[in-house]
Amino acid sequence: MNHGLTLSDYPFYYSILQGNLPMIETFSFQYGNVVTILGLVGVISTAIILFTAFTRYNNSPLRK
């Protein structure tokens, strides 16, 4: 079914399909730092949760 639309009608998406990703110039580093800190908090909390889970499993009286 052809609706008369081609890839040339969407130059941004066509450039993504070609592998030419445009650089985002308006993105400030302040928001990037916030995202990085949130990601770091997520990684640290995941590590704490995994450590706690494995510690409780290994020290469980039902396991012995």
LUMPA-968768 format. One record per atom (N, C-alpha, C, CB): x, y, z. Coordinates in steps of 0.2 Angstrom, whole numbers, padded with zeros to 4 digits, always signed. Last residue first. Glycine has a CB too. Layout:
XYZ ...
//
This chain:
+0105-0122+0275 +0110-0127+0278 +0107-0133+0280 +0112-0124+0284 +0095-0114+0270 +0100-0116+0265 +0104-0122+0268 +0104-0111+0263 +0088-0109+0281 +0085-0114+0277 +0089-0118+0272 +0079-0111+0273 +0096-0099+0287 +0096-0106+0290 +0092-0111+0286 +0092-0105+0297 +0105-0089+0276 +0099-0092+0277 +0099-0098+0281 +0094-0092+0271 +0117-0083+0271 +0116-0084+0278 +0109-0087+0280 +0117-0077+0282 +0114-0083+0257 +0120-0087+0260 +0119-0088+0267 +0126-0084+0258 +0103-0074+0257 +0103-0081+0254 +0108-0085+0257 +0103-0081+0246 +0109-0062+0262 +0103-0065+0265 +0102-0072+0263 +0097-0061+0264 +0118-0060+0252 +0120-0061+0259 +0115-0064+0263 +0122-0054+0262 +0111-0058+0240 +0115-0064+0241 +0117-0065+0248 +0121-0063+0236 +0104-0046+0244 +0100-0052+0243 +0105-0058+0243 +0097-0052+0236 +0114-0037+0247 +0110-0039+0252 +0106-0045+0251 +0105-0033+0253 +0120-0036+0234 +0124-0038+0239 +0119-0041+0245 +0128-0033+0241 +0108-0031+0226 +0111-0038+0225 +0115-0040+0231 +0115-0037+0218 +0107-0018+0233 +0102-0023+0233 +0104-0030+0232 +0096-0021+0228 +0119-0013+0230 +0118-0014+0237 +0112-0019+0237 +0115-0007+0240 +0118-0012+0216 +0124-0016+0219 +0122-0017+0226 +0131-0012+0218 +0108-0003+0215 +0107-0010+0212 +0112-0015+0215 +0108-0010+0204 +0113+0008+0220 +0108+0005+0223 +0107-0002+0221 +0101+0009+0222 +0123+0011+0210 +0125+0009+0217 +0120+0006+0221 +0127+0016+0220 +0115+0013+0199 +0120+0007+0199 +0122+0006+0206 +0126+0009+0195 +0108+0024+0203 +0104+0018+0201 +0109+0012+0201 +0101+0019+0194 +0118+0034+0204 +0114+0032+0210 +0110+0025+0209 +0109+0037+0212 +0122+0034+0191 +0127+0032+0196 +0123+0030+0202 +0132+0037+0198 +0110+0040+0185 +0113+0034+0183 +0117+0030+0188 +0116+0034+0177 +0111+0053+0192 +0105+0048+0193 +0107+0041+0191 +0099+0050+0189 +0123+0058+0187 +0122+0056+0194 +0116+0052+0195 +0121+0063+0198 +0119+0059+0173 +0125+0054+0175 +0124+0053+0182 +0131+0058+0173 +0109+0068+0174 +0107+0061+0171 +0113+0056+0173 +0107+0061+0164 +0116+0079+0178 +0111+0076+0182 +0109+0069+0180 +0105+0081+0181 +0125+0081+0167 +0128+0079+0174 +0122+0076+0178 +0131+0085+0177 +0116+0084+0158 +0120+0078+0157 +0123+0076+0163 +0125+0079+0151 +0112+0097+0162 +0107+0091+0162 +0111+0085+0161 +0102+0092+0157 +0124+0103+0160 +0121+0103+0167 +0116+0097+0167 +0118+0110+0168 +0128+0104+0147 +0131+0098+0151 +0128+0098+0158 +0139+0100+0152 +0114+0105+0136 +0119+0108+0140 +0122+0102+0145 +0116+0114+0145 +0110+0104+0119 +0110+0100+0126 +0116+0102+0130 +0111+0092+0125 +0111+0109+0107 +0108+0113+0112 +0108+0110+0119 +0101+0115+0110 +0117+0100+0098 +0121+0106+0100 +0118+0109+0106 +0123+0110+0095 +0118+0084+0095 +0113+0088+0098 +0118+0094+0101 +0109+0085+0104 +0123+0078+0079 +0125+0080+0086 +0120+0085+0089 +0132+0082+0086 +0114+0066+0069 +0116+0073+0070 +0118+0074+0078 +0110+0078+0068 +0120+0052+0062 +0116+0054+0068 +0118+0062+0069 +0117+0050+0074 +0119+0043+0049 +0122+0050+0051 +0118+0053+0056 +0122+0054+0044 +0114+0031+0046 +0119+0031+0051 +0122+0038+0052 +0124+0026+0048 +0103+0031+0038 +0109+0030+0034 +0115+0030+0039 +0110+0036+0030 +0093+0033+0047 +0093+0026+0044 +0100+0025+0040 +0088+0025+0039 +0095+0046+0050 +0096+0041+0055 +0097+0034+0052 +0091+0041+0060 +0091+0052+0038 +0098+0052+0040 +0100+0047+0046 +0100+0059+0042 +0078+0048+0038 +0082+0045+0033 +0089+0046+0035 +0080+0049+0026 +0074+0056+0049 +0073+0049+0050 +0078+0046+0044 +0066+0047+0049 +0076+0069+0042 +0079+0067+0049 +0079+0060+0050 +0075+0071+0054 +0068+0069+0030 +0075+0069+0030 +0079+0067+0036 +0078+0076+0028 +0055+0063+0024 +0057+0063+0031 +0065+0063+0031 +0054+0057+0035 +0054+0062+0011 +0050+0066+0014 +0051+0067+0021 +0042+0064+0014 +0063+0052+0007 +0065+0059+0006 +0060+0064+0009 +0066+0060-0001 +0056+0041+0009 +0060+0042+0014 +0063+0049+0013 +0066+0037+0014 +0039+0045+0003 +0045+0042+0003 +0050+0044+0008 +0048+0043-0004 +0022+0043+0001 +0027+0046+0005 +0033+0042+0004 +0025+0046+0013 +0011+0037-0005 +0014+0043-0009 +0020+0046-0005 +0009+0048-0011 +0006+0026+0000 +0003+0032+0002 +0006+0038-0001 +0003+0033+0010 +0004+0010-0005 +0008+0016-0006 +0004+0022-0005 +0012+0016-0013 +0004-0006+0000 +0000+0000+0000 +0004+0006+0000 -0005+0000+0006 
//
